[in-house]
Amino acid sequence: MTTRPATTPILSEFHAKSADGIRHCKIVGTLGPASSNEKTLRELILAGLNIARLNFSHGDYETHKKNIDMIRQLSIETGRTVSILQDLQGPKIRAGKLLNGAIEIKKGSLYNLVFGVEQTDPAIIPIDYKDLVKDVAVGQRVMMDDGNFILRIEDIKGEVVSVRVEEGGLLKSRKGVNFPDAKLSIPAMTEKDQKDLIFGINNGVDYVALSFVQDPADVVSLKKIIKAMGSDIQVVSKIEKLSAIDAINEIAQVSDALMVARGDLGVEGEIERVPAFQKRILAAAARHAKPVIVATQMLESMIENPQATLAEVADVANGVLDGADCVMLSGEVASGKYPVECVRTMDNIIREVEHWSFKRPERYDSSMIEEIRTWEDHEAIARAACEAADSLNAKAIVALTLTGSIVRSMAKWRPKTPIVAISPRREVVQRVGLVWGVYALQNHLFYNTDELLHQLPEILKAQNIVKSGDIVVITAGIPINQVRPTNMVKINRIP
């Protein structure tokens, strides 16, 4: 009599729509008014949504709690692991309340920026950032309203920053203000963010995204707060400031994942530089084996229209080709008219790109190594497993892992073969959802080496991952019950 494997959930992602197997690049979708209902969310998950983003710039705790509970329940019902990304608002500098709600700032005119909440003089624009005069310098740019208006600092006296308008227009109250040339002393975590973080940890989110990261210290500081709260939740650093681009390698090293936040990057720097920023961020992440989300305006026209433009299709395709682990939908899913169609479109684009890109030459050459160094054992094993799987046309690489570290190393090499992570830890199953080509399941036999390896073929068959005759490549730390780092590669043919 066969005992049913203690494994959950069923990896229905392996019931691929195409003959080419599962999709490797993942899809992140932002929940909002258009998608925060059971019917739509179920359709989004079945269409291919892998990670649900909760934007804490909007919504209250009651709404976010309802969405978290709904995601977890639908994940069980559909048999698909859907991870949850909490996106903190971060410090947002804004203009104050203006006279009559808006003022016309004219090209060539001189204005004074002063800390305050309400305008009383037409020549003074209140800014809700107290330390402004300490952080900026003459000659630096000031951007307002998502970069629509450009001003240049001409003078700083006392508590007043004098600016001249280079590109003007109608500035409305409470519009955002950016200082792209300055490194601000404002902390990355606000009081609101700290309260939101407590909520997220208490409700079991899988990742937290830190907005407006400027340097590695911002990430380290957040991780200390998380540890003090008794959690080890993973941190996604949002790269949206020029100072973060300058420190990208150091930020990648201390982060668990990165996000290319192209909207604010386009405001902070010249918009034509954003594609180069994207490639630089992706390269840094690959160097340190960290997942990357490419975000902002990927299928923007589908907020109103049922079909994407050719330019948007090319943008998503280039994100996949650049090496993104995930591509993200924001307003398209949160508030658009066609949220499910957006996910289906993105799913189809990714599958098509992966279908032909995997037919290119093998990727295991020395050009991927940017510097000569001594490899750690698990890195060598990760590459060996990928090479073996691709060479043998294996059905899957199966990684028995306690932390998920080995699958991140494998994903760096972009094998054609999907990676199945098996872990006894539910949080690891959820957290590898961001990683390219990795799907995961939980198994409580993990610590019994002989029993797990004996039952593994039946476990994989039960999950519809393999059938008799298929080849799988297995990695593990042996003996498992001694909690060893990954030190073994094994090739098995399923009986």
Secondary structure, 3 states (H helix, E strand, C coil): CCCCCCEECCCHHHCCCCCCCCCCCEEEEECCCCCCCHHHHHHHHHHCCCEEEEECCCCCHHHHHHHHHHHHHHHHHHCCCCEEEEECCCCCCEECECHHHEEEECCCCEEEEEECCECCCCCEEEECCCCHHHHCCCCCEEEECCCCEEEEEEEEECCEEEEEEEECEEEECCCEEECCCCCCCCCCCCHHHHHHHHHHHHCCCCEEEECCCCCHHHHHHHHHHHHHCCCCCEEEEEECCHHHHHCHHHHHHHCCEEEEEHHHHHHHCCHHHHHHHHHHHHHHHHHCCCCEEEECCCCHHHHCCCCCCHHHHHHHHHHHHHCCCEEEECHHHHCCCCHHHHHHHHHHHHHHHHHHHCCCCCCCCHHHCCCCCCCCHHHHHHHHHHHHHHHHCCCEEEEECCCCHHHHHHHHCCCCCCEEEEECCHHHHHHHHHCCCEEEEEECCCCCHHHHHHHHHHHHHHCCCCCCCCEEEEEECCCHHHCCCCCEEEEEECC
